[in-house]
Structures are given as C-alpha cells and as structure tokens.
Amino acid sequence: MIALTLDRIAEITQSRLSGSARAAEIVNGPVVIDSRQARSGSLFVAFHGEHVDGHDFAGAAVEAGAVAVLASRPVDAPHLLVDGGDDGIQAALGRLARGVADELTHTDVIGITGSSGKTTTKDLLAQVLEHRGTTIATQGSYNNEIGHPLTVLRADAATRFMVLEVGARGTGHISYLCSLAPPRIGVVLNVGSAHVGEFGSREAIAQAKGELVEALPTAADGGVAVLNADDDAVIGMAARTKARVVSYGAGAGAGVRATDVELDGSGRAAFTLELGGRSARVRLALVGTHQVHNALAVAAVAAEAGMDIDAIAAALGQAGPVSRWRMEIDELDDGITVVNDAYNANPESMSAALRTLQTLGEHRRSIAVLGQMAELGEERHRAEHEAIGRRAAETGVAGLVIVGSEAAPIADGARSVPGWRGEIVQVPDAPAAAAALRERLRARDVVMLKGSRVAGLERVAELLKSGEDAK
C-alpha cells in the first residue's frame, strides 16, 4: 500500500485513534485480515469470522509488525476504532480503498465481470499486461466487498495496471465495487445461468452485470467498454454506457476477432487474432476452446493499453493457468490424464468443459466426473442437470461418475440419449468418486472433474494423485 499516517487513515476511514495509536505512525505494508499475514508496516483489519473474532488476534498482529488494528471494539493494541461492528469495518475498508485509489493517478484500472470465465480471463490479462508495466490483480476469485478493497490496497505508486474481477450476488453490488476503484476499462464476458437462483432471471443477471459499463468514464474521458459481440445480452449493454465500445467475438462484425480456430490433441487452442486491420497467429497454453473468447477480451484490453498485435500474440502464448482447479491437467501413471476444472460450475461452463473432454478423448477413453451446479433455482435445477447429462452422452464419454444426490438428474439426461452405451456410476461424495475411478481407470484414459464448489471435486484429483484411500 502507499504510505499513509494513522491520522490520515483515520480521516479517510472515519475512525478514531484509540489505545496507544500515534497519529504520525506510518502504514506502508499490506492491509490484512489474517493476523498470520501481518508484517512490518501492516494494518490489521479485525473482522468477526465464522469461527473466530479477529479482535482476539490484535495483539498477535501487532507483535508480528502491524502498526495498528482497524477495529469495531477496543483492543489491547494501537487501533483505529469504527462504529457499527463488521458493517462498519467493511465500510471503513472500502473508504480506505477509495482513498488509496484516488492517489494512484498513473494506474489504469480494468474491471472484469461475467457469469463464467472471470477468474481465468483476469489471470490471463494480468500476465499479458505485466509485459507493459507492473500489474496487480484479484487473487483467485476474491471479488467481493472484502476481497475487492484488499486487492486495491495492494497497489502502490509503481502499479501501472490494476485488474479487478468484480462479482455480484445482487443488484447494486458491482456499482459499489466500482465506486471503490473506478475502472477506466470494463470487460463483460457473458451473461449465463450462474446464480439465476439468486437473481431470478437471466435478464436480472444482465442488469446487474451491466452496472460495470455504467460506471465507466465517457469516451471523451478515456472510458472503454469491451463487450462480447457473440452474446446478445452483453453487446446490448452498449446502450447503457457513455464509454467507447470495443466488441470482440467470432463474427465478422466484431472489432477484435478470432478466425481459423484449431484445437490440438492436448485441448489447447490456436487461432488467428484479427485486430486493428492486422492479424497474428496465437497458440494458447490454456486448455479448452472457450479460452479463445477469453483471449479475445484480453487482446482488446491489451490493445487499449498500448500493446501491438505481435506483442499481444506472444504474451498470450506465454500465459499459463494461475488460479487453482481451473482446467488444471495432471498426468498420472499409465498415461492417465486428469483435468481438474472443479472450482465451480454452471450450464455454460459445464458445456465448455465437456467439449474440451470430447477433444481430449478423441482417440482415448473419456470419463466425466460431474457434481451439482448450485444456485440455479428450484424451477431450473432438474432441467439444467438433465441437459448436461444429455450433452455428456452426446460427446461420447465412456463413463459418467455422478457425485451427490443433487446431481442425480444428470444420469436421467444421459440415459435419454439413444444409442449411448456408457456406464453411469452414482456416488455420494468425492472420496467415493475416487474409489469408483480407481476400479475403472485404464491406461491412457482421460478424466474430467467438474462441479460447483459445494461438490468438492478437487478432492478426487488429490486422492488420485496421492494414490491414498480417503480417510
């Protein structure tokens, strides 16, 4: 974080110096919510966690080097006191992030949202922009009212680009996050079915995602909205922004376009990038055809950041996976390939994963290990899971391992596909899935793991790699 005195932080956060806190003390280290991460110059923010109260660790944070604690009740350590409990702490943290963002006049802020692909695209963009200047990005998918300001507070005067993943659980969430670090460039990837159970409809999701483009500066002030031309709900957001619109996609009308897409035997895509009247061949290190769209969004932003097409193509080819459990590939004994895409799932990302599995299994036997897709809502839950079962069978998988009772309709969908003769195994949890796989795997098989976080399918990969039985 940029260096600030405690009295300046108190002014920004609307808190009061308390305990032994001294106004002239300087915070120039990380802002943390875990006392174990505190070090010299830190500010420790004391939230009430699910199992512990951060205030109880105030002393430990200061002993580790924290200058002070942002607290909602008095603690036996130098602290800045706010009213309102955790809500007050969260509001103060947001105000501090905005205060720091306002000081970063040479930092370009890029916001990314969408129903799927946010984290992968954010990671890809951060790696590409790093070729242009010092870049920070949201860690993992830490994209909420706490993670977002903590990311902003990692920036300092040397930060050239800030790549922020913005998520939403309802209307107004993205607007709030954008108020903490106003973006100049906003990227909307897609509007799908993820969280439709919370929002009620795809239209409501689009309304919430579009808050990002509404938050952008005007075109005259440098605002740029990067929109997926292949998604009607996304390109329709052009009417909701005063920023300049840059479109990307497969269609001839897109400003940034991919042609001649190919997938190699390892599931990695190559394509011709067309941008600004020029073209360059790109070969991605990431797995899946859906990565082409993500790469196009990245290319559009990189061009706005001043990179030429050849530099963009080279940087895209060098970028690899960063966040865990997103198309991670592990090679086991006997040539068995495990593709771990278990971080999350919705109908669109499930379909993309199955297309990738189909490519990887073209000359091999393929098995899909599928868990539930959460947050679809009661009305759509069965239909969407059955549809995924049909898609899995249509790709020709040799086996389906279905994990958990909520995912059971996948089996009904698969059984409804005429002529499909694959095996269906239904198990209660990830350890049982690993055990079922061990009994069935043959040399050179390829296995895809995909499900929402609640399914915990990453555990299947861990057990297969370790060769251990579940304990």
C-alpha positions as CSV (number, residue, x, y, z in Angstrom):
1,M,0.0,0.0,0.0
2,I,1.1,3.6,-0.4
3,A,2.4,5.1,2.8
4,L,-0.2,6.8,5.0
5,T,0.0,8.1,8.5
6,L,-2.5,6.7,11.0
7,D,-4.2,10.1,11.4
8,R,-4.7,10.2,7.6
9,I,-6.1,6.7,7.6
10,A,-8.4,7.7,10.5
11,E,-9.6,10.7,8.4
12,I,-10.3,8.5,5.3
13,T,-12.0,5.7,7.2
14,Q,-13.9,7.9,9.5
15,S,-12.4,6.2,12.6
16,R,-10.8,7.4,15.8
17,L,-7.3,6.8,17.0
18,S,-7.5,4.7,20.2
19,G,-5.4,2.9,22.6
20,S,-1.7,3.6,22.1
21,A,-2.1,4.5,18.4
22,R,0.1,7.5,17.4
23,A,-1.0,9.9,14.7
24,A,2.3,10.1,13.0
25,E,2.9,6.3,12.7
26,I,3.1,5.2,9.1
27,V,1.4,2.3,7.5
28,N,3.3,1.2,4.4
29,G,2.9,-2.6,4.4
30,P,0.0,-4.8,3.4
31,V,-3.5,-4.5,4.7
32,V,-4.5,-7.9,6.0
33,I,-7.5,-9.6,7.6
34,D,-5.5,-12.6,8.8
35,S,-3.1,-11.8,11.7
36,R,-0.7,-14.5,10.5
37,Q,-0.1,-12.4,7.3
38,A,0.8,-9.3,9.3
39,R,4.3,-8.0,8.9
40,S,6.2,-4.8,9.4
41,G,4.1,-1.8,8.4
42,S,0.9,-3.7,8.2
43,L,-2.6,-2.6,9.1
44,F,-4.7,-5.5,10.5
45,V,-8.4,-5.4,9.9
46,A,-10.3,-7.2,12.7
47,F,-13.4,-8.9,11.2
48,H,-15.6,-11.4,13.1
49,G,-15.0,-14.6,11.2
50,E,-17.3,-17.7,11.0
51,H,-15.3,-19.3,13.8
52,V,-13.0,-16.7,15.3
53,D,-13.1,-13.0,16.1
54,G,-10.2,-11.0,14.6
55,H,-10.2,-8.7,17.6
56,D,-8.8,-11.6,19.7
57,F,-5.7,-11.6,17.5
58,A,-5.0,-7.9,17.6
59,G,-2.0,-8.4,19.9
60,A,-0.5,-11.1,17.7
61,A,-0.8,-8.9,14.6
62,V,1.0,-6.1,16.3
63,E,3.7,-8.4,17.6
64,A,4.2,-9.6,14.0
65,G,4.8,-5.9,12.9
66,A,1.4,-4.4,12.3
67,V,1.3,-0.7,13.1
68,A,-2.3,-0.7,14.2
69,V,-5.6,-2.6,14.1
70,L,-8.8,-1.4,12.4
71,A,-11.4,-2.5,15.0
72,S,-15.0,-2.1,15.9
73,R,-14.4,-2.5,19.6
74,P,-11.5,-1.5,21.9
75,V,-8.5,-3.9,21.9
76,D,-5.3,-4.1,23.8
77,A,-3.2,-2.7,20.9
78,P,-2.9,0.5,18.9
79,H,-6.1,0.7,17.0
80,L,-8.5,2.8,14.8
81,L,-12.0,2.5,16.2
82,V,-15.1,2.5,14.0
83,D,-18.7,2.1,14.9
84,G,-21.2,-0.4,13.5
85,G,-19.5,-3.8,14.0
86,D,-18.5,-5.7,10.9
87,D,-20.6,-3.5,8.7
88,G,-18.7,-0.5,10.0
89,I,-15.4,-2.3,9.4
90,Q,-16.4,-3.2,5.9
91,A,-17.4,0.3,5.1
92,A,-14.2,1.7,6.5
93,L,-12.1,-0.7,4.5
94,G,-14.0,0.4,1.4
95,R,-13.4,4.0,2.1
96,L,-9.7,3.3,2.6
97,A,-9.5,1.6,-0.7
98,R,-11.2,4.5,-2.5
99,G,-8.8,6.9,-0.7
100,V,-5.8,4.9,-2.0
101,A,-7.3,4.6,-5.5
102,D,-7.7,8.3,-5.7
103,E,-3.9,8.7,-5.1
104,L,-3.0,6.3,-7.9
105,T,-3.3,8.8,-10.7
106,H,-1.0,6.8,-13.0
107,T,-2.7,3.4,-12.5
108,D,-5.1,2.1,-15.2
109,V,-8.0,0.2,-13.5
110,I,-9.7,-2.6,-15.5
111,G,-12.8,-4.3,-14.2
112,I,-13.9,-7.7,-15.5
113,T,-17.3,-9.4,-14.9
114,G,-19.4,-12.2,-16.4
115,S,-21.3,-15.3,-15.5
116,S,-18.3,-17.5,-16.2
117,G,-14.6,-17.1,-17.1
118,K,-13.9,-14.1,-14.9
119,T,-11.1,-15.5,-13.0
120,T,-9.3,-17.2,-15.9
121,T,-9.6,-14.0,-18.0
122,K,-8.4,-11.9,-15.2
123,D,-5.4,-14.1,-14.7
124,L,-4.7,-14.1,-18.4
125,L,-5.0,-10.3,-18.7
126,A,-2.7,-9.7,-15.7
127,Q,0.0,-11.9,-17.3
128,V,-0.3,-10.1,-20.6
129,L,-0.3,-6.6,-19.1
130,E,2.8,-7.4,-17.0
131,H,4.7,-7.1,-20.2
132,R,3.7,-3.5,-20.3
133,G,4.1,-2.5,-16.7
134,T,3.7,-3.5,-13.0
135,T,0.3,-5.2,-12.6
136,I,-1.7,-6.4,-9.7
137,A,-4.8,-8.5,-9.9
138,T,-7.5,-10.0,-7.8
139,Q,-6.1,-13.2,-6.1
140,G,-8.2,-16.2,-7.0
141,S,-11.8,-15.1,-7.2
142,Y,-11.6,-12.8,-4.2
143,N,-14.1,-10.5,-5.8
144,N,-16.5,-9.4,-3.1
145,E,-16.9,-6.4,-0.7
146,I,-13.9,-7.5,1.3
147,G,-11.6,-9.1,-1.3
148,H,-12.0,-6.2,-3.7
149,P,-10.8,-3.4,-1.4
150,L,-7.9,-5.6,-0.2
151,T,-6.8,-6.0,-3.8
152,V,-6.9,-2.3,-4.4
153,L,-4.9,-1.7,-1.2
154,R,-2.0,-3.9,-2.6
155,A,-1.3,-1.2,-5.1
156,D,1.4,1.5,-4.8
157,A,2.9,4.3,-6.8
158,A,4.7,1.7,-9.1
159,T,1.4,0.0,-10.1
160,R,0.7,0.6,-13.7
161,F,-2.3,-1.7,-14.1
162,M,-4.9,-3.0,-11.7
163,V,-7.0,-5.9,-13.0
164,L,-10.1,-6.3,-10.8
165,E,-12.6,-9.2,-11.0
166,V,-16.0,-7.9,-9.9
167,G,-18.7,-10.3,-8.8
168,A,-22.3,-9.8,-7.8
169,R,-24.8,-11.6,-5.6
170,G,-27.5,-9.0,-6.4
171,T,-28.3,-5.6,-7.8
172,G,-26.0,-2.8,-6.8
173,H,-23.0,-5.0,-5.8
174,I,-21.0,-4.2,-8.9
175,S,-21.8,-0.5,-8.7
176,Y,-20.5,-0.5,-5.1
177,L,-17.3,-2.3,-6.0
178,C,-16.7,0.1,-8.9
179,S,-17.1,3.0,-6.6
180,L,-14.0,1.8,-4.6
181,A,-11.7,1.9,-7.5
182,P,-13.4,3.4,-10.6
183,P,-12.4,1.5,-13.7
184,R,-11.4,3.1,-17.0
185,I,-11.9,-0.1,-18.9
186,G,-14.7,-2.6,-18.3
187,V,-14.9,-6.1,-19.7
188,V,-18.2,-8.0,-19.8
189,L,-17.6,-11.7,-20.8
190,N,-21.1,-13.2,-20.9
191,V,-24.5,-13.4,-19.3
192,G,-25.3,-17.0,-18.4
193,S,-27.2,-19.1,-15.9
194,A,-24.9,-18.9,-12.9
195,H,-26.7,-17.5,-9.9
196,V,-30.1,-17.4,-11.7
197,G,-31.5,-18.9,-8.5
198,E,-30.4,-15.7,-6.6
199,F,-31.3,-13.2,-9.4
200,G,-34.5,-14.8,-10.6
201,S,-33.8,-14.5,-14.4
202,R,-31.1,-14.1,-17.0
203,E,-32.4,-10.6,-17.6
204,A,-31.8,-9.6,-14.0
205,I,-28.3,-11.0,-14.2
206,A,-27.7,-8.9,-17.3
207,Q,-29.0,-5.8,-15.5
208,A,-26.5,-6.4,-12.6
209,K,-23.5,-7.2,-14.9
210,G,-24.2,-4.0,-16.9
211,E,-23.5,-1.9,-13.8
212,L,-19.9,-2.2,-14.8
213,V,-20.3,-0.4,-18.1
214,E,-22.5,2.2,-16.5
215,A,-19.6,3.0,-14.1
216,L,-17.1,3.8,-16.9
217,P,-16.0,7.3,-17.8
218,T,-17.2,8.8,-21.0
219,A,-15.4,8.1,-24.3
220,A,-14.0,11.7,-24.2
221,D,-12.5,10.9,-20.8
222,G,-11.0,7.6,-21.9
223,G,-13.7,5.1,-20.9
224,V,-13.7,1.9,-22.9
225,A,-16.3,-0.9,-22.7
226,V,-15.1,-4.3,-24.0
227,L,-18.2,-6.3,-24.9
228,N,-18.7,-9.9,-26.2
229,A,-20.3,-9.5,-29.6
230,D,-21.4,-13.1,-29.6
231,D,-23.7,-12.7,-26.6
232,D,-26.8,-10.6,-27.3
233,A,-27.2,-9.7,-23.6
234,V,-23.7,-8.4,-23.4
235,I,-23.4,-6.4,-26.7
236,G,-26.8,-4.9,-25.8
237,M,-25.1,-3.2,-22.9
238,A,-23.5,-0.7,-25.4
239,A,-26.7,1.3,-25.0
240,R,-26.0,1.6,-21.2
241,T,-22.6,3.2,-21.4
242,K,-21.1,6.5,-22.5
243,A,-17.7,4.9,-22.9
244,R,-16.3,3.9,-26.3
245,V,-17.4,0.3,-27.1
246,V,-14.9,-2.3,-28.4
247,S,-16.5,-5.6,-29.4
248,Y,-14.9,-9.0,-29.7
249,G,-16.0,-12.4,-30.9
250,A,-16.1,-14.8,-33.8
251,G,-18.5,-12.9,-36.0
252,A,-17.3,-10.7,-38.9
253,G,-18.7,-7.5,-37.2
254,A,-16.5,-7.8,-34.1
255,G,-13.7,-5.3,-33.7
256,V,-11.4,-8.0,-32.2
257,R,-11.9,-11.3,-33.8
258,A,-10.7,-14.9,-33.9
259,T,-10.6,-17.0,-37.1
260,D,-9.2,-20.4,-38.1
261,V,-9.6,-21.8,-34.6
262,E,-7.9,-25.2,-34.1
263,L,-7.5,-27.5,-31.1
264,D,-4.6,-29.8,-30.7
265,G,-4.6,-33.2,-29.1
266,S,-3.9,-31.7,-25.7
267,G,-7.0,-29.5,-25.9
268,R,-5.0,-26.3,-26.4
269,A,-6.4,-23.8,-28.9
270,A,-4.7,-21.9,-31.7
271,F,-6.3,-19.1,-33.7
272,T,-5.7,-16.1,-35.9
273,L,-6.1,-12.9,-34.0
274,E,-7.5,-10.0,-36.1
275,L,-7.2,-6.6,-34.6
276,G,-6.9,-3.1,-36.0
277,G,-6.5,-4.3,-39.6
278,R,-3.7,-6.7,-38.7
279,S,-3.5,-10.4,-37.9
280,A,-1.3,-12.7,-35.9
281,R,-1.3,-16.3,-35.1
282,V,-1.8,-17.2,-31.4
283,R,-1.2,-20.5,-29.7
284,L,-2.6,-20.7,-26.2
285,A,-1.1,-22.7,-23.3
286,L,-4.6,-22.9,-21.7
287,V,-6.9,-25.8,-22.3
288,G,-10.3,-25.5,-24.0
289,T,-11.9,-23.8,-27.0
290,H,-13.7,-21.4,-24.6
291,Q,-10.3,-19.9,-23.8
292,V,-10.3,-18.3,-27.3
293,H,-13.1,-15.9,-26.3
294,N,-11.3,-15.1,-23.0
295,A,-8.1,-14.4,-25.0
296,L,-10.0,-12.1,-27.4
297,A,-11.2,-10.0,-24.4
298,V,-7.6,-9.8,-23.1
299,A,-6.3,-8.8,-26.6
300,A,-8.9,-6.0,-26.7
301,V,-7.8,-4.6,-23.4
302,A,-4.1,-5.0,-24.2
303,A,-4.5,-3.0,-27.4
304,E,-6.1,-0.2,-25.4
305,A,-3.1,-0.4,-23.0
306,G,-0.8,0.3,-26.0
307,M,0.4,-3.2,-26.9
308,D,0.8,-4.0,-30.6
309,I,-0.7,-7.2,-32.1
310,D,2.6,-9.1,-32.2
311,A,3.4,-8.4,-28.6
312,I,-0.2,-9.4,-27.6
313,A,0.0,-12.7,-29.5
314,A,3.4,-13.5,-28.0
315,A,2.2,-12.7,-24.4
316,L,-1.0,-14.7,-24.8
317,G,1.1,-17.7,-25.9
318,Q,3.3,-17.4,-22.8
319,A,0.5,-17.1,-20.3
320,G,-0.5,-20.1,-18.2
321,P,-3.0,-21.1,-15.6
322,V,-2.7,-19.2,-12.3
323,S,-5.7,-19.9,-10.1
324,R,-6.3,-23.4,-8.8
325,W,-8.8,-26.0,-10.1
326,R,-9.5,-24.3,-13.4
327,M,-8.6,-26.7,-16.2
328,E,-5.6,-28.0,-14.3
329,I,-4.1,-31.0,-16.0
330,D,-2.2,-33.8,-14.2
331,E,-0.6,-36.8,-15.8
332,L,-0.8,-40.0,-13.7
333,D,0.8,-43.4,-14.2
334,D,-0.1,-45.3,-17.4
335,G,-0.7,-42.1,-19.3
336,I,-3.9,-41.3,-17.5
337,T,-4.9,-37.6,-17.8
338,V,-6.9,-35.8,-15.1
339,V,-8.4,-32.5,-16.0
340,N,-9.4,-30.7,-12.8
341,D,-11.9,-28.0,-13.5
342,A,-13.6,-28.3,-10.2
343,Y,-13.6,-24.8,-8.9
344,N,-17.2,-24.0,-10.0
345,A,-19.9,-24.9,-12.5
346,N,-22.9,-23.6,-14.3
347,P,-24.6,-24.8,-17.5
348,E,-22.3,-22.8,-19.8
349,S,-19.0,-23.8,-18.2
350,M,-20.2,-27.4,-17.9
351,S,-20.8,-27.5,-21.6
352,A,-17.5,-25.9,-22.4
353,A,-15.7,-28.5,-20.2
354,L,-17.5,-31.4,-21.9
355,R,-16.4,-30.0,-25.3
356,T,-12.8,-30.0,-24.1
357,L,-13.2,-33.5,-22.8
358,Q,-14.5,-34.6,-26.2
359,T,-11.4,-33.2,-27.9
360,L,-9.0,-34.8,-25.4
361,G,-10.8,-38.1,-25.6
362,E,-10.9,-38.2,-29.4
363,H,-8.6,-41.2,-29.6
364,R,-8.9,-42.2,-25.9
365,R,-11.5,-43.4,-23.5
366,S,-13.1,-40.5,-21.5
367,I,-14.8,-40.3,-18.2
368,A,-16.7,-37.3,-16.8
369,V,-17.0,-36.9,-13.0
370,L,-19.8,-34.4,-12.5
371,G,-21.2,-32.8,-9.4
372,Q,-24.1,-30.5,-8.9
373,M,-24.5,-27.0,-10.4
374,A,-25.6,-24.8,-7.5
375,E,-27.7,-21.7,-7.4
376,L,-29.8,-22.5,-10.5
377,G,-33.1,-22.2,-8.6
378,E,-35.7,-24.9,-7.9
379,E,-37.5,-24.4,-11.2
380,R,-34.5,-25.0,-13.4
381,H,-32.4,-27.4,-11.3
382,R,-33.6,-30.6,-12.8
383,A,-33.9,-29.5,-16.4
384,E,-30.4,-28.0,-16.5
385,H,-28.8,-31.1,-14.9
386,E,-30.7,-33.4,-17.3
387,A,-29.4,-31.2,-20.2
388,I,-25.8,-31.6,-19.1
389,G,-26.3,-35.4,-18.9
390,R,-27.5,-35.4,-22.5
391,R,-24.6,-33.3,-23.6
392,A,-22.2,-35.6,-21.8
393,A,-23.6,-38.7,-23.5
394,E,-23.6,-36.9,-26.9
395,T,-19.9,-36.2,-26.6
396,G,-19.4,-40.0,-26.3
397,V,-18.0,-40.3,-22.8
398,A,-17.4,-43.9,-21.9
399,G,-18.4,-43.3,-18.3
400,L,-20.2,-40.8,-16.0
401,V,-19.5,-40.7,-12.3
402,I,-22.2,-38.5,-10.8
403,V,-21.4,-37.2,-7.3
404,G,-24.1,-36.3,-4.8
405,S,-27.9,-36.6,-4.8
406,E,-28.3,-33.0,-6.2
407,A,-26.5,-34.1,-9.4
408,A,-28.7,-37.2,-9.9
409,P,-30.7,-35.8,-12.8
410,I,-27.6,-35.8,-14.9
411,A,-28.0,-39.6,-15.0
412,D,-31.6,-39.3,-16.3
413,G,-30.4,-37.0,-19.1
414,A,-27.6,-39.3,-20.2
415,R,-29.9,-42.3,-20.2
416,S,-32.3,-40.5,-22.5
417,V,-29.7,-40.3,-25.4
418,P,-30.5,-43.0,-27.9
419,G,-27.6,-45.3,-28.6
420,W,-25.3,-44.2,-25.8
421,R,-23.9,-47.2,-24.1
422,G,-21.6,-45.6,-21.5
423,E,-21.6,-46.6,-17.8
424,I,-23.2,-44.5,-15.1
425,V,-22.0,-44.6,-11.6
426,Q,-23.7,-42.6,-8.8
427,V,-21.7,-42.0,-5.6
428,P,-22.4,-39.8,-2.5
429,D,-19.1,-37.8,-2.3
430,A,-15.7,-37.1,-3.7
431,P,-13.8,-40.0,-1.9
432,A,-16.4,-42.4,-3.2
433,A,-15.9,-41.0,-6.7
434,A,-12.1,-41.5,-6.4
435,A,-12.7,-45.1,-5.3
436,A,-15.0,-45.7,-8.3
437,L,-12.5,-44.3,-10.7
438,R,-9.7,-46.5,-9.3
439,E,-11.7,-49.6,-10.1
440,R,-12.4,-48.5,-13.7
441,L,-9.4,-46.5,-15.0
442,R,-7.4,-47.9,-17.8
443,A,-4.1,-46.8,-19.4
444,R,-4.5,-43.5,-21.4
445,D,-7.9,-42.7,-20.1
446,V,-8.8,-39.0,-19.7
447,V,-10.9,-37.9,-16.7
448,M,-12.7,-34.5,-16.4
449,L,-13.8,-33.2,-12.9
450,K,-16.5,-30.5,-12.9
451,G,-18.9,-29.3,-10.3
452,S,-19.8,-26.4,-8.1
453,R,-17.7,-25.7,-5.0
454,V,-20.1,-27.5,-2.7
455,A,-19.3,-30.7,-4.6
456,G,-15.6,-30.5,-3.6
457,L,-14.5,-32.5,-6.6
458,E,-10.9,-31.2,-6.3
459,R,-10.6,-33.8,-3.6
460,V,-11.0,-36.5,-6.3
461,A,-7.9,-35.2,-8.1
462,E,-5.9,-35.1,-4.8
463,L,-6.8,-38.7,-4.0
464,L,-6.0,-40.0,-7.4
465,K,-2.6,-38.2,-7.4
466,S,-1.7,-39.4,-4.0
467,G,-2.8,-42.9,-4.5
468,E,-4.2,-42.9,-1.0
469,D,-7.6,-44.1,0.2
470,A,-9.9,-41.5,1.7
471,K,-9.5,-41.2,5.4
